[in-house]
Amino acid sequence: MHQLHGNVALVTGAGAGIGQTVAHGLARAGAHVMLVDLAEGPLKAMCEQNPAFAYRCADVSQAQQMEACVQATQARFGGLDIAILNAGIEGAVTPITDYDEQTFDRVMAVNVRGVWLGLKYCIPAIAARGGGSIVITSSVAGLRGAENMSAYCASKHAVVGLMRTAANECAALNIRVNTVNPAPIDTRMMRALESGFAPDAPAAAKEQISQRIPLQRYGTPQEVADLMLFLAGPESRYCTGGTYTVDGGMSSR
Ligand SMILES: NC(=O)c1ccc[n+]([C@@H]2O[C@H](COP(=O)([O-])OP(=O)(O)OC[C@H]3O[C@@H](n4cnc5c(N)ncnc54)[C@H](O)[C@@H]3O)[C@@H](O)[C@H]2O)c1
């Protein structure tokens, strides 16, 4: 239950959805957690409820802001052992031929540069503690094509490459690096995508998407968080360089 007692974690995208859920799980497991997100409101509320949390508002695509988050974590909690690089945006639901260039660039900036900056600044901090674990949120869209979601799909493939590279670079530092690859999970992001796929009938879009999943339903943020907690903690000590699906069987089709 308290297997992460004494550990310090940083979670990006901690203000909602999967990131918020894993932050609560890390705290329940005994870790101190630095919450990072764009908006202050949810982070402040979480900190008021739980003294294991501290927060920092930041845009993960901005180098100085990410560096400051890692420094703030070290200053507040004395080091860093676990990084959950999870912040991400969905972009547009549009064929490549109509996809807006600025949207493409923003998706790549948040989902790819944001993860790369997280690695860049978290690796030395975790190495200074003698090792730890980094978990990156990719997607089933990081393992196969995703129609009308070119930027998102490219970004989620890209972070698998970053993960594999970091796993090799960091093995000697005793830092493990893995991705989780969820199928549709019941969060704000899926509401936005359902409206993107079927602006007039988002509920029907949800039904259609669910039918493409062998288990016939979306996952919950907790189901992803449980896998992240396994990869963050000591029970996964021989796991590095891996893509871990939590997808109701979707990627097996
Ligand atoms: N929901 C799904 O179906 C699903 C499936 C596979 C993968 N994912 C991935 O899981 C991760 C979390 O998604 P979610 O479903 O919880 O989404 P969400 O939209 O509920 O939460 C994402 C959080 O990230 C934050 N964020 C966005 N841009 C940021 C930035 N530039 N800097 C800092 N914070 C930023 C948002 O403010 C929000 O709090 C994302 O990387 C997403 O791509 C989600």
The ligand as an ORCA input file, in Angstrom:
! r2SCAN-3c Opt
* xyz 0 1
  N      -8.504     10.092    -22.807
  C      -8.101      9.217    -23.698
  O      -8.900      8.562    -24.356
  C      -6.624      8.971    -23.908
  C      -6.240      7.817    -24.612
  C      -4.882      7.588    -24.839
  C      -3.960      8.506    -24.381
  N      -4.366      9.616    -23.711
  C      -3.349     10.561    -23.265
  O      -3.431     10.677    -21.872
  C      -2.918     11.951    -21.469
  C      -3.894     12.595    -20.513
  O      -5.115     12.763    -21.202
  P      -6.530     12.923    -20.476
  O      -7.468     12.045    -21.190
  O      -6.371     12.835    -19.018
  O      -6.852     14.406    -20.959
  P      -7.416     15.687    -20.189
  O      -7.642     16.695    -21.247
  O      -8.534     15.287    -19.295
  O      -6.185     16.134    -19.259
  C      -5.001     16.623    -19.813
  C      -4.384     17.621    -18.862
  O      -3.174     18.094    -19.473
  C      -3.116     19.497    -19.302
  N      -2.313     20.125    -20.352
  C      -2.632     20.252    -21.662
  N      -1.667     20.931    -22.298
  C      -0.719     21.226    -21.383
  C       0.508     21.927    -21.444
  N       0.957     22.467    -22.574
  N       1.239     22.050    -20.300
  C       0.790     21.521    -19.127
  N      -0.381     20.861    -19.015
  C      -1.121     20.720    -20.140
  C      -4.574     19.957    -19.364
  O      -4.747     21.234    -18.788
  C      -5.295     18.843    -18.620
  O      -5.380     19.108    -17.240
  C      -2.677     12.726    -22.762
  O      -1.317     12.666    -23.110
  C      -3.511     11.969    -23.771
  O      -3.036     12.141    -25.075
  C      -5.666      9.857    -23.451
*
